[in-house]
Amino acid sequence: MATKESLDAAYQTAYQDERNKMMRLVREEKERKRQSTISKQSVGEPIRIKEHSTDRKQRQVSSTPESSGRPPQGSAQDPKIPSLSSAAPEPPLRSRTDFKIPERATAAPASIPSKRSFSEGANTPNASSTSRSSSSREPSDWYVGTKTKSGQARAQPGRRELLERLKQIRPLIAKCREKSPEAFNRMREYLHDMAFEYGIDEGILKDAKMLDNESGLPQVFDVDFFPFDVKADAEELYIKWCKRDFDVNLFRGIEFGRRQKGNHGADSFKEDYSKKGADIFGDNDLVNGQWWPTQLTTVRDGAHGVPQGGIYGSRKKGAYSIVMSHGYKDDVDEGHDVWYCGTNIDKGAPDGRGAEATANTEAMITSVKTGVAVRVLRSHNMPANSQFRPQCGFRYDGLYTVVSYEILDVERAIHRFHLRRRPGQMPIRFKGPEARPTDQEKREYENDKRTKSSSEN
């Protein structure tokens, strides 16, 4: 059976072969045009063909894209819990949604944003390289096809001011190259403010070159010297804008219903709103630390699959995600290791055989056998003494492997699962300047009156 490393190597080889093929076709087309131009000139010096700036940029792109593979998960059993089953070898995970390559290079496959490795240690920027990075990402087709409208932006005072605020990213990046903590904090504040900036659209992003590899957001998350949380927040904004999602409303797509005491399921999605599917293993276009005000909004963005309930999965395939919330007295959260109880039954069968496991519990048992990655979200409804509990809302804390389980109560079919965080991910963002929710998110959360009636979801 092929290993993750061999599959990643095969993918990278195929990717590079296709890219080389595309570049060869481009060079052959340029040579054909040059020969055609020279043949039409009967006298004088040969016409010199000026190299287009796009070709120069393509040459600067690294020939070896960063690997998107994840290190394999160990199979060691935790001594704290007697294991009934252990994780099988990890299958390949589905990577982030492809960002399409521009039409001028349709011969090559779509560029896939690569997963970078981060230290599990402190929030310390890597100073191994402070030079300008040339990203291998390609922005979406809509961005490539959008024409600049700088003249219109300058003619409208509101848009002119917004354009100038967006352009501040370039001097901020330059200042951050000095590895100044003050500059990093200013970049954090800038990115957090941009997440709630009204008036952003396709045209103004193009005018500000915000998605350009050489001058925009990729210069933050595809270089080495930025702190991990700054990289993550820049990438989250980049992914959102690449999808042409410019709505800054925390509750976008949500229809609020009339609430009654004890009824937290009155809210629903608007009729014409298309939510993102959550039945995918892996990050599903999410960034570590991403935050939402309610559980229904996590469903909207594909982080979790149900507006109520802690486990979302399939009996046959395994669990896609879990939400750590009120929980049971036997739940334990140590950050990188979690002991999480599945759904219980009120009482067992009359013949004393005990209850059968619920569908959600069986999904978790399947995950033990298959070793698939499970998204873990933490809720503000967790016990108040949990250091990893977000101050409000729901936070995505990365991918975990369900390594084992035990049965605590046969009659009620209570299973407790041991989940271990996969290596190579960013640290959990629960404290310090990198904590989520951000100050801006908390302010928006408090200011929105609808939050007061929705926060318990």
C-alpha positions as a Markdown table, in Angstrom:
| # | Residue | x | y | z |
|---|---|---|---|---|
| 1 | Met | 0.0 | 0.0 | 0.0 |
| 2 | Ala | 1.4 | 3.4 | -1.0 |
| 3 | Thr | 2.4 | 5.7 | 1.9 |
| 4 | Lys | 1.5 | 9.4 | 2.2 |
| 5 | Glu | 5.0 | 10.4 | 1.3 |
| 6 | Ser | 5.0 | 8.4 | -1.9 |
| 7 | Leu | 1.6 | 9.8 | -2.9 |
| 8 | Asp | 2.8 | 13.3 | -2.1 |
| 9 | Ala | 5.9 | 12.8 | -4.2 |
| 10 | Ala | 3.9 | 11.4 | -7.1 |
| 11 | Tyr | 1.6 | 14.3 | -7.0 |
| 12 | Gln | 4.4 | 16.8 | -6.9 |
| 13 | Thr | 6.2 | 15.1 | -9.8 |
| 14 | Ala | 3.0 | 15.1 | -11.9 |
| 15 | Tyr | 2.4 | 18.8 | -11.0 |
| 16 | Gln | 5.9 | 19.8 | -12.0 |
| 17 | Asp | 5.7 | 17.8 | -15.3 |
| 18 | Glu | 2.5 | 19.6 | -16.2 |
| 19 | Arg | 3.9 | 23.0 | -15.3 |
| 20 | Asn | 7.1 | 22.3 | -17.4 |
| 21 | Lys | 4.9 | 21.3 | -20.3 |
| 22 | Met | 2.9 | 24.6 | -20.0 |
| 23 | Met | 6.1 | 26.6 | -19.9 |
| 24 | Arg | 7.5 | 24.8 | -22.9 |
| 25 | Leu | 4.3 | 25.6 | -24.9 |
| 26 | Val | 4.5 | 29.2 | -23.9 |
| 27 | Arg | 8.2 | 29.4 | -25.0 |
| 28 | Glu | 7.4 | 27.6 | -28.3 |
| 29 | Glu | 4.5 | 30.1 | -29.0 |
| 30 | Lys | 6.8 | 33.1 | -28.3 |
| 31 | Glu | 9.5 | 31.6 | -30.7 |
| 32 | Arg | 6.9 | 31.0 | -33.4 |
| 33 | Lys | 5.7 | 34.7 | -33.1 |
| 34 | Arg | 9.3 | 35.9 | -33.2 |
| 35 | Gln | 10.2 | 33.9 | -36.3 |
| 36 | Ser | 7.0 | 35.1 | -38.0 |
| 37 | Thr | 7.9 | 38.7 | -37.2 |
| 38 | Ile | 11.5 | 38.4 | -38.4 |
| 39 | Ser | 10.4 | 36.8 | -41.7 |
| 40 | Lys | 8.2 | 39.7 | -42.5 |
| 41 | Gln | 11.0 | 42.2 | -42.2 |
| 42 | Ser | 13.1 | 42.4 | -45.3 |
| 43 | Val | 15.8 | 44.9 | -44.2 |
| 44 | Gly | 17.3 | 46.4 | -41.1 |
| 45 | Glu | 18.1 | 44.8 | -37.8 |
| 46 | Pro | 16.0 | 42.0 | -36.5 |
| 47 | Ile | 13.2 | 43.1 | -34.3 |
| 48 | Arg | 13.8 | 42.5 | -30.6 |
| 49 | Ile | 11.0 | 40.9 | -28.7 |
| 50 | Lys | 10.6 | 42.4 | -25.3 |
| 51 | Glu | 10.0 | 39.9 | -22.6 |
| 52 | His | 6.6 | 40.4 | -20.9 |
| 53 | Ser | 6.7 | 41.0 | -17.1 |
| 54 | Thr | 4.4 | 38.1 | -16.6 |
| 55 | Asp | 7.0 | 35.7 | -18.0 |
| 56 | Arg | 9.7 | 37.2 | -15.7 |
| 57 | Lys | 7.4 | 36.6 | -12.7 |
| 58 | Gln | 6.8 | 33.0 | -13.8 |
| 59 | Arg | 10.5 | 32.4 | -13.9 |
| 60 | Gln | 10.8 | 33.7 | -10.4 |
| 61 | Val | 8.3 | 31.2 | -9.1 |
| 62 | Ser | 10.0 | 28.3 | -7.2 |
| 63 | Ser | 10.2 | 25.2 | -9.3 |
| 64 | Thr | 9.3 | 22.9 | -6.4 |
| 65 | Pro | 6.0 | 23.8 | -4.8 |
| 66 | Glu | 5.8 | 23.4 | -1.1 |
| 67 | Ser | 4.6 | 19.9 | -0.1 |
| 68 | Ser | 1.0 | 19.7 | 1.3 |
| 69 | Gly | 1.6 | 16.4 | 3.0 |
| 70 | Arg | 1.1 | 15.8 | 6.7 |
| 71 | Pro | 3.3 | 13.7 | 8.8 |
| 72 | Pro | 1.9 | 10.2 | 9.6 |
| 73 | Gln | 0.2 | 9.8 | 13.0 |
| 74 | Gly | 1.8 | 7.4 | 15.4 |
| 75 | Ser | -0.1 | 4.5 | 16.7 |
| 76 | Ala | 1.1 | 4.4 | 20.2 |
| 77 | Gln | -1.7 | 3.8 | 22.8 |
| 78 | Asp | -2.2 | 6.2 | 25.7 |
| 79 | Pro | -1.7 | 4.5 | 29.0 |
| 80 | Lys | -4.5 | 6.5 | 30.6 |
| 81 | Ile | -7.3 | 4.6 | 28.8 |
| 82 | Pro | -7.6 | 0.9 | 28.1 |
| 83 | Ser | -7.9 | 0.7 | 24.3 |
| 84 | Leu | -10.4 | -1.5 | 22.5 |
| 85 | Ser | -9.1 | -0.5 | 19.2 |
| 86 | Ser | -6.3 | 1.4 | 17.7 |
| 87 | Ala | -6.0 | 3.7 | 14.7 |
| 88 | Ala | -5.3 | 2.2 | 11.3 |
| 89 | Pro | -2.7 | 3.7 | 8.9 |
| 90 | Glu | -3.9 | 7.2 | 7.9 |
| 91 | Pro | -5.4 | 7.5 | 4.5 |
| 92 | Pro | -4.7 | 10.5 | 2.2 |
| 93 | Leu | -6.6 | 13.6 | 3.2 |
| 94 | Arg | -8.4 | 15.9 | 0.8 |
| 95 | Ser | -6.5 | 19.1 | 0.5 |
| 96 | Arg | -7.9 | 22.6 | 0.4 |
| 97 | Thr | -10.2 | 23.6 | -2.5 |
| 98 | Asp | -8.1 | 24.4 | -5.6 |
| 99 | Phe | -7.6 | 27.9 | -6.6 |
| 100 | Lys | -7.9 | 28.1 | -10.4 |
| 101 | Ile | -5.0 | 29.1 | -12.5 |
| 102 | Pro | -5.5 | 32.1 | -14.9 |
| 103 | Glu | -6.8 | 31.4 | -18.4 |
| 104 | Arg | -3.4 | 32.3 | -20.0 |
| 105 | Ala | -2.0 | 29.1 | -18.5 |
| 106 | Thr | -4.8 | 26.6 | -18.8 |
| 107 | Ala | -2.5 | 23.9 | -19.9 |
| 108 | Ala | -1.3 | 23.5 | -16.3 |
| 109 | Pro | -3.3 | 22.0 | -13.4 |
| 110 | Ala | -5.0 | 24.4 | -10.9 |
| 111 | Ser | -2.6 | 25.6 | -8.2 |
| 112 | Ile | -3.4 | 24.1 | -4.8 |
| 113 | Pro | -2.6 | 26.2 | -1.7 |
| 114 | Ser | 0.0 | 24.2 | 0.1 |
| 115 | Lys | -0.1 | 23.3 | 3.8 |
| 116 | Arg | 2.9 | 24.7 | 5.6 |
| 117 | Ser | 4.4 | 23.2 | 8.7 |
| 118 | Phe | 4.5 | 25.2 | 11.9 |
| 119 | Ser | 6.3 | 24.7 | 15.2 |
| 120 | Glu | 4.1 | 23.6 | 18.1 |
| 121 | Gly | 6.2 | 25.9 | 20.3 |
| 122 | Ala | 6.0 | 29.6 | 21.1 |
| 123 | Asn | 4.8 | 32.2 | 18.7 |
| 124 | Thr | 8.3 | 33.1 | 17.4 |
| 125 | Pro | 8.8 | 34.1 | 13.8 |
| 126 | Asn | 11.3 | 32.2 | 11.8 |
| 127 | Ala | 14.1 | 34.6 | 10.8 |
| 128 | Ser | 15.8 | 32.2 | 8.4 |
| 129 | Ser | 14.7 | 34.3 | 5.5 |
| 130 | Thr | 13.6 | 38.0 | 5.3 |
| 131 | Ser | 13.9 | 38.3 | 1.6 |
| 132 | Arg | 10.9 | 38.9 | -0.6 |
| 133 | Ser | 9.0 | 35.7 | -1.4 |
| 134 | Ser | 7.7 | 34.7 | -4.8 |
| 135 | Ser | 4.5 | 32.8 | -4.2 |
| 136 | Ser | 3.5 | 29.9 | -6.4 |
| 137 | Arg | -0.2 | 30.4 | -5.8 |
| 138 | Glu | -2.4 | 31.6 | -8.6 |
| 139 | Pro | -5.4 | 33.9 | -7.8 |
| 140 | Ser | -8.9 | 33.1 | -9.0 |
| 141 | Asp | -10.0 | 33.6 | -12.6 |
| 142 | Trp | -12.3 | 36.5 | -11.6 |
| 143 | Tyr | -9.4 | 38.4 | -10.2 |
| 144 | Val | -7.1 | 37.9 | -13.2 |
| 145 | Gly | -10.0 | 39.0 | -15.5 |
| 146 | Thr | -10.9 | 42.1 | -13.4 |
| 147 | Lys | -9.7 | 45.4 | -14.8 |
| 148 | Thr | -8.3 | 48.1 | -12.6 |
| 149 | Lys | -10.5 | 51.1 | -11.9 |
| 150 | Ser | -8.1 | 53.4 | -10.1 |
| 151 | Gly | -9.4 | 56.5 | -11.7 |
| 152 | Gln | -12.9 | 55.8 | -10.5 |
| 153 | Ala | -11.6 | 55.0 | -7.0 |
| 154 | Arg | -9.8 | 58.3 | -6.9 |
| 155 | Ala | -12.9 | 60.1 | -8.0 |
| 156 | Gln | -15.0 | 58.8 | -5.1 |
| 157 | Pro | -13.9 | 60.0 | -1.7 |
| 158 | Gly | -15.1 | 56.9 | 0.2 |
| 159 | Arg | -13.5 | 54.4 | -2.1 |
| 160 | Arg | -10.3 | 56.5 | -2.3 |
| 161 | Glu | -9.9 | 56.3 | 1.4 |
| 162 | Leu | -10.6 | 52.5 | 1.4 |
| 163 | Leu | -8.1 | 52.0 | -1.4 |
| 164 | Glu | -5.4 | 53.9 | 0.6 |
| 165 | Arg | -6.2 | 51.7 | 3.7 |
| 166 | Leu | -5.8 | 48.5 | 1.7 |
| 167 | Lys | -2.5 | 49.7 | 0.2 |
| 168 | Gln | -1.1 | 50.1 | 3.7 |
| 169 | Ile | -0.3 | 46.4 | 3.6 |
| 170 | Arg | 2.9 | 47.1 | 1.5 |
| 171 | Pro | 4.6 | 49.5 | 3.9 |
| 172 | Leu | 3.5 | 47.2 | 6.8 |
| 173 | Ile | 5.2 | 44.2 | 5.1 |
| 174 | Ala | 8.4 | 46.2 | 4.6 |
| 175 | Lys | 8.4 | 47.3 | 8.3 |
| 176 | Cys | 7.8 | 43.7 | 9.4 |
| 177 | Arg | 11.0 | 42.6 | 7.6 |
| 178 | Glu | 12.8 | 44.3 | 10.5 |
| 179 | Lys | 11.2 | 41.7 | 12.7 |
| 180 | Ser | 9.8 | 44.3 | 15.1 |
| 181 | Pro | 7.2 | 43.1 | 17.5 |
| 182 | Glu | 5.5 | 46.5 | 17.2 |
| 183 | Ala | 5.3 | 46.0 | 13.4 |
| 184 | Phe | 3.8 | 42.5 | 13.8 |
| 185 | Asn | 1.2 | 43.9 | 16.2 |
| 186 | Arg | 0.3 | 46.6 | 13.6 |
| 187 | Met | -0.1 | 43.9 | 10.9 |
| 188 | Arg | -2.3 | 41.9 | 13.2 |
| 189 | Glu | -4.6 | 44.9 | 13.8 |
| 190 | Tyr | -4.6 | 45.7 | 10.1 |
| 191 | Leu | -5.7 | 42.2 | 9.1 |
| 192 | His | -8.3 | 42.0 | 11.9 |
| 193 | Asp | -9.8 | 45.4 | 10.8 |
| 194 | Met | -9.8 | 44.4 | 7.1 |
| 195 | Ala | -12.0 | 41.4 | 8.0 |
| 196 | Phe | -14.8 | 43.8 | 8.9 |
| 197 | Glu | -14.1 | 46.5 | 6.3 |
| 198 | Tyr | -17.3 | 47.5 | 4.4 |
| 199 | Gly | -17.2 | 48.4 | 0.7 |
| 200 | Ile | -14.6 | 45.9 | -0.5 |
| 201 | Asp | -15.3 | 44.4 | -3.9 |
| 202 | Glu | -13.6 | 42.9 | -6.9 |
| 203 | Gly | -12.5 | 46.2 | -8.4 |
| 204 | Ile | -10.9 | 47.8 | -5.3 |
| 205 | Leu | -9.1 | 44.5 | -4.5 |
| 206 | Lys | -7.6 | 44.6 | -8.0 |
| 207 | Asp | -6.7 | 48.3 | -7.7 |
| 208 | Ala | -4.9 | 47.6 | -4.4 |
| 209 | Lys | -3.3 | 44.4 | -5.7 |
| 210 | Met | -4.4 | 42.6 | -2.6 |
| 211 | Leu | -4.3 | 39.1 | -4.1 |
| 212 | Asp | -1.2 | 39.6 | -6.2 |
| 213 | Asn | 1.7 | 37.2 | -5.3 |
| 214 | Glu | 4.3 | 39.9 | -5.4 |
| 215 | Ser | 2.6 | 42.7 | -3.4 |
| 216 | Gly | -0.5 | 41.4 | -1.7 |
| 217 | Leu | -1.6 | 38.9 | 1.0 |
| 218 | Pro | 0.6 | 36.0 | -0.2 |
| 219 | Gln | 3.6 | 38.1 | 0.8 |
| 220 | Val | 2.4 | 37.6 | 4.4 |
| 221 | Phe | 1.4 | 34.0 | 4.6 |
| 222 | Asp | 4.0 | 32.6 | 2.1 |
| 223 | Val | 7.1 | 34.0 | 3.8 |
| 224 | Asp | 9.1 | 32.8 | 6.8 |
| 225 | Phe | 9.5 | 35.7 | 9.1 |
| 226 | Phe | 5.8 | 36.4 | 10.1 |
| 227 | Pro | 4.4 | 34.9 | 13.3 |
| 228 | Phe | 2.1 | 31.9 | 12.6 |
| 229 | Asp | -1.1 | 33.6 | 13.7 |
| 230 | Val | -0.5 | 36.5 | 11.3 |
| 231 | Lys | 0.1 | 34.0 | 8.5 |
| 232 | Ala | -3.2 | 32.3 | 9.3 |
| 233 | Asp | -5.3 | 35.4 | 9.5 |
| 234 | Ala | -3.8 | 36.6 | 6.2 |
| 235 | Glu | -4.6 | 33.3 | 4.5 |
| 236 | Glu | -8.1 | 33.2 | 5.9 |
| 237 | Leu | -8.8 | 36.6 | 4.4 |
| 238 | Tyr | -7.2 | 35.6 | 1.1 |
| 239 | Ile | -9.4 | 32.4 | 0.9 |
| 240 | Lys | -12.5 | 34.4 | 1.7 |
| 241 | Trp | -11.8 | 37.1 | -0.9 |
| 242 | Cys | -10.8 | 34.5 | -3.6 |
| 243 | Lys | -14.3 | 33.1 | -3.1 |
| 244 | Arg | -15.7 | 36.6 | -3.7 |
| 245 | Asp | -17.2 | 36.6 | -0.3 |
| 246 | Phe | -17.1 | 40.3 | 0.8 |
| 247 | Asp | -19.9 | 40.2 | 3.3 |
| 248 | Val | -18.6 | 41.2 | 6.7 |
| 249 | Asn | -21.8 | 40.4 | 8.6 |
| 250 | Leu | -21.1 | 37.7 | 11.2 |
| 251 | Phe | -24.6 | 36.2 | 10.6 |
| 252 | Arg | -24.5 | 36.4 | 6.8 |
| 253 | Gly | -26.9 | 33.8 | 5.3 |
| 254 | Ile | -28.8 | 33.3 | 8.5 |
| 255 | Glu | -32.6 | 33.8 | 8.9 |
| 256 | Phe | -33.5 | 34.6 | 12.5 |
| 257 | Gly | -36.7 | 33.0 | 13.8 |
| 258 | Arg | -38.9 | 33.9 | 16.7 |
| 259 | Arg | -37.4 | 32.5 | 19.8 |
| 260 | Gln | -39.1 | 30.8 | 22.7 |
| 261 | Lys | -37.6 | 29.7 | 26.0 |
| 262 | Gly | -35.6 | 26.6 | 25.5 |
| 263 | Asn | -35.9 | 26.7 | 21.8 |
| 264 | His | -32.4 | 27.3 | 20.2 |
| 265 | Gly | -33.2 | 25.8 | 16.8 |
| 266 | Ala | -35.4 | 28.6 | 15.5 |
| 267 | Asp | -32.8 | 30.1 | 13.2 |
| 268 | Ser | -32.2 | 28.7 | 9.7 |
| 269 | Phe | -30.4 | 29.5 | 6.5 |
| 270 | Lys | -32.0 | 32.0 | 4.0 |
| 271 | Glu | -33.8 | 30.4 | 1.2 |
| 272 | Asp | -31.3 | 31.5 | -1.5 |
| 273 | Tyr | -28.2 | 30.9 | 0.5 |
| 274 | Ser | -25.9 | 28.0 | -0.4 |
| 275 | Lys | -24.0 | 26.7 | 2.6 |
| 276 | Lys | -20.7 | 24.8 | 2.2 |
| 277 | Gly | -20.8 | 21.1 | 2.7 |
| 278 | Ala | -19.1 | 19.6 | 5.7 |
| 279 | Asp | -18.9 | 15.9 | 4.7 |
| 280 | Ile | -15.2 | 16.2 | 3.8 |
| 281 | Phe | -12.2 | 14.9 | 5.8 |
| 282 | Gly | -9.5 | 17.5 | 6.5 |
| 283 | Asp | -9.5 | 21.2 | 6.9 |
| 284 | Asn | -12.2 | 21.9 | 4.2 |
| 285 | Asp | -10.7 | 25.3 | 3.4 |
| 286 | Leu | -10.6 | 26.3 | 7.1 |
| 287 | Val | -7.7 | 27.9 | 8.8 |
| 288 | Asn | -6.5 | 27.0 | 12.3 |
| 289 | Gly | -8.1 | 29.4 | 14.8 |
| 290 | Gln | -11.0 | 30.4 | 12.5 |
| 291 | Trp | -13.9 | 31.7 | 14.6 |
| 292 | Trp | -17.7 | 31.9 | 14.4 |
| 293 | Pro | -20.4 | 33.4 | 16.7 |
| 294 | Thr | -22.8 | 30.4 | 16.7 |
| 295 | Gln | -22.8 | 26.7 | 15.8 |
| 296 | Leu | -25.2 | 27.4 | 12.9 |
| 297 | Thr | -22.6 | 29.7 | 11.4 |
| 298 | Thr | -20.0 | 26.9 | 11.6 |
| 299 | Val | -22.4 | 24.8 | 9.5 |
| 300 | Arg | -22.7 | 27.7 | 7.0 |
| 301 | Asp | -18.9 | 27.6 | 6.4 |
| 302 | Gly | -18.5 | 23.8 | 6.4 |
| 303 | Ala | -16.7 | 23.5 | 9.7 |
| 304 | His | -19.4 | 21.3 | 11.2 |
| 305 | Gly | -22.4 | 19.6 | 9.7 |
| 306 | Val | -25.3 | 20.0 | 12.2 |
| 307 | Pro | -26.6 | 23.1 | 14.0 |
| 308 | Gln | -27.1 | 21.1 | 17.2 |
| 309 | Gly | -25.1 | 18.0 | 18.3 |
| 310 | Gly | -21.5 | 17.5 | 19.0 |
| 311 | Ile | -20.6 | 14.8 | 16.3 |
| 312 | Tyr | -21.1 | 15.0 | 12.6 |
| 313 | Gly | -20.1 | 11.9 | 10.5 |
| 314 | Ser | -21.0 | 8.7 | 8.8 |
| 315 | Arg | -21.3 | 5.2 | 10.2 |
| 316 | Lys | -19.4 | 3.8 | 7.2 |
| 317 | Lys | -16.8 | 6.6 | 6.6 |
| 318 | Gly | -16.2 | 8.0 | 10.1 |
| 319 | Ala | -16.6 | 11.3 | 11.9 |
| 320 | Tyr | -15.9 | 14.6 | 10.0 |
| 321 | Ser | -16.0 | 16.9 | 13.0 |
| 322 | Ile | -16.8 | 17.3 | 16.6 |
| 323 | Val | -17.8 | 20.3 | 18.8 |
| 324 | Met | -16.5 | 20.3 | 22.4 |
| 325 | Ser | -19.3 | 22.0 | 24.4 |
| 326 | His | -21.2 | 21.3 | 27.6 |
| 327 | Gly | -20.0 | 17.7 | 27.5 |
| 328 | Tyr | -20.0 | 15.0 | 30.2 |
| 329 | Lys | -18.3 | 14.8 | 33.5 |
| 330 | Asp | -15.8 | 12.3 | 32.0 |
| 331 | Asp | -14.7 | 14.6 | 29.2 |
| 332 | Val | -11.1 | 15.7 | 29.6 |
| 333 | Asp | -9.4 | 18.5 | 27.5 |
| 334 | Glu | -5.6 | 18.7 | 27.6 |
| 335 | Gly | -5.3 | 20.6 | 24.4 |
| 336 | His | -3.3 | 18.2 | 22.2 |
| 337 | Asp | -5.0 | 15.2 | 23.9 |
| 338 | Val | -8.7 | 15.0 | 24.4 |
| 339 | Trp | -11.0 | 12.4 | 25.9 |
| 340 | Tyr | -14.5 | 13.0 | 24.5 |
| 341 | Cys | -17.7 | 11.1 | 25.3 |
| 342 | Gly | -20.0 | 10.1 | 22.5 |
| 343 | Thr | -23.8 | 10.3 | 22.6 |
| 344 | Asn | -25.4 | 8.2 | 25.3 |
| 345 | Ile | -28.8 | 6.4 | 25.6 |
| 346 | Asp | -31.1 | 7.1 | 28.5 |
| 347 | Lys | -31.4 | 3.4 | 29.3 |
| 348 | Gly | -30.5 | 0.0 | 27.9 |
| 349 | Ala | -32.6 | -2.8 | 26.3 |
| 350 | Pro | -35.2 | -4.5 | 28.6 |
| 351 | Asp | -33.4 | -7.8 | 28.4 |
| 352 | Gly | -30.4 | -6.3 | 30.1 |
| 353 | Arg | -28.0 | -6.5 | 27.1 |
| 354 | Gly | -27.4 | -2.7 | 27.2 |
| 355 | Ala | -28.1 | -0.1 | 24.6 |
| 356 | Glu | -26.7 | 0.0 | 21.2 |
| 357 | Ala | -24.3 | 2.8 | 20.2 |
| 358 | Thr | -25.9 | 5.8 | 18.4 |
| 359 | Ala | -25.1 | 6.6 | 14.8 |
| 360 | Asn | -22.8 | 9.4 | 15.9 |
| 361 | Thr | -20.9 | 7.1 | 18.3 |
| 362 | Glu | -20.5 | 4.5 | 15.6 |
| 363 | Ala | -19.0 | 7.2 | 13.3 |
| 364 | Met | -16.4 | 7.8 | 16.0 |
| 365 | Ile | -15.7 | 4.1 | 16.3 |
| 366 | Thr | -15.2 | 3.9 | 12.5 |
| 367 | Ser | -12.7 | 6.8 | 12.8 |
| 368 | Val | -10.6 | 4.7 | 15.2 |
| 369 | Lys | -10.5 | 1.9 | 12.7 |
| 370 | Thr | -9.8 | 4.1 | 9.6 |
| 371 | Gly | -7.6 | 6.7 | 11.1 |
| 372 | Val | -9.3 | 9.6 | 9.2 |
| 373 | Ala | -8.7 | 13.1 | 10.5 |
| 374 | Val | -11.4 | 14.8 | 12.5 |
| 375 | Arg | -11.9 | 18.5 | 12.8 |
| 376 | Val | -12.2 | 19.7 | 16.4 |
| 377 | Leu | -14.1 | 22.9 | 17.3 |
| 378 | Arg | -14.2 | 24.3 | 20.8 |
| 379 | Ser | -17.3 | 26.1 | 22.1 |
| 380 | His | -17.6 | 28.9 | 24.7 |
| 381 | Asn | -20.1 | 26.5 | 26.4 |
| 382 | Met | -17.3 | 24.3 | 27.6 |
| 383 | Pro | -16.7 | 24.3 | 31.4 |
| 384 | Ala | -15.4 | 27.6 | 32.6 |
| 385 | Asn | -12.2 | 26.0 | 34.1 |
| 386 | Ser | -11.0 | 24.9 | 30.6 |
| 387 | Gln | -8.0 | 27.0 | 29.6 |
| 388 | Phe | -8.7 | 26.2 | 25.9 |
| 389 | Arg | -12.3 | 27.5 | 26.0 |
| 390 | Pro | -12.9 | 30.5 | 23.7 |
| 391 | Gln | -14.2 | 33.6 | 25.3 |
| 392 | Cys | -17.3 | 33.5 | 23.0 |
| 393 | Gly | -18.5 | 31.7 | 20.0 |
| 394 | Phe | -16.8 | 28.7 | 18.4 |
| 395 | Arg | -13.2 | 28.2 | 17.3 |
| 396 | Tyr | -11.6 | 25.7 | 14.9 |
| 397 | Asp | -8.5 | 24.1 | 16.6 |
| 398 | Gly | -7.2 | 21.8 | 13.9 |
| 399 | Leu | -7.2 | 18.1 | 13.0 |
| 400 | Tyr | -7.2 | 15.2 | 15.5 |
| 401 | Thr | -6.9 | 11.5 | 15.1 |
| 402 | Val | -9.2 | 9.2 | 17.1 |
| 403 | Val | -6.6 | 6.8 | 18.5 |
| 404 | Ser | -8.7 | 4.6 | 20.9 |
| 405 | Tyr | -11.9 | 4.3 | 22.9 |
| 406 | Glu | -13.4 | 2.7 | 26.0 |
| 407 | Ile | -16.9 | 1.9 | 27.1 |
| 408 | Leu | -17.7 | 3.6 | 30.4 |
| 409 | Asp | -21.3 | 2.5 | 30.7 |
| 410 | Val | -22.6 | -0.6 | 28.8 |
| 411 | Glu | -26.2 | -0.1 | 29.7 |
| 412 | Arg | -26.3 | 3.5 | 28.4 |
| 413 | Ala | -23.7 | 2.8 | 25.6 |
| 414 | Ile | -21.4 | 5.6 | 26.8 |
| 415 | His | -18.2 | 5.5 | 24.8 |
| 416 | Arg | -15.2 | 7.7 | 25.6 |
| 417 | Phe | -12.8 | 8.5 | 22.8 |
| 418 | His | -9.2 | 9.5 | 23.0 |
| 419 | Leu | -8.3 | 12.1 | 20.3 |
| 420 | Arg | -4.8 | 13.3 | 19.7 |
| 421 | Arg | -3.9 | 16.4 | 17.7 |
| 422 | Arg | -1.9 | 15.8 | 14.6 |
| 423 | Pro | 1.6 | 17.1 | 14.4 |
| 424 | Gly | 2.8 | 19.8 | 12.0 |
| 425 | Gln | -0.1 | 22.2 | 12.7 |
| 426 | Met | -0.1 | 25.7 | 14.2 |
| 427 | Pro | -0.5 | 25.9 | 18.0 |
| 428 | Ile | -4.0 | 26.2 | 19.4 |
| 429 | Arg | -4.9 | 29.9 | 19.5 |
| 430 | Phe | -6.3 | 30.2 | 23.0 |
| 431 | Lys | -4.0 | 32.8 | 24.6 |
| 432 | Gly | -1.7 | 35.7 | 23.9 |
| 433 | Pro | -1.8 | 38.1 | 21.0 |
| 434 | Glu | -2.6 | 35.2 | 18.6 |
| 435 | Ala | -5.8 | 34.2 | 20.5 |
| 436 | Arg | -9.1 | 33.9 | 18.7 |
| 437 | Pro | -11.6 | 35.5 | 18.8 |
| 438 | Thr | -9.8 | 38.7 | 18.1 |
| 439 | Asp | -10.6 | 42.0 | 19.8 |
| 440 | Gln | -12.4 | 43.1 | 16.6 |
| 441 | Glu | -14.4 | 39.8 | 16.5 |
| 442 | Lys | -15.4 | 40.2 | 20.2 |
| 443 | Arg | -16.5 | 43.8 | 19.6 |
| 444 | Glu | -18.7 | 42.8 | 16.6 |
| 445 | Tyr | -20.1 | 39.9 | 18.6 |
| 446 | Glu | -21.1 | 42.2 | 21.5 |
| 447 | Asn | -22.4 | 45.0 | 19.3 |
| 448 | Asp | -24.7 | 42.7 | 17.3 |
| 449 | Lys | -28.0 | 42.5 | 19.2 |
| 450 | Arg | -28.9 | 39.2 | 17.5 |
| 451 | Thr | -25.9 | 37.6 | 19.2 |
| 452 | Lys | -27.7 | 37.8 | 22.6 |
| 453 | Ser | -30.4 | 35.5 | 21.3 |
| 454 | Ser | -28.2 | 33.2 | 19.2 |
| 455 | Ser | -25.0 | 32.7 | 21.3 |
| 456 | Glu | -26.3 | 29.5 | 22.9 |
| 457 | Asn | -26.6 | 27.7 | 19.6 |
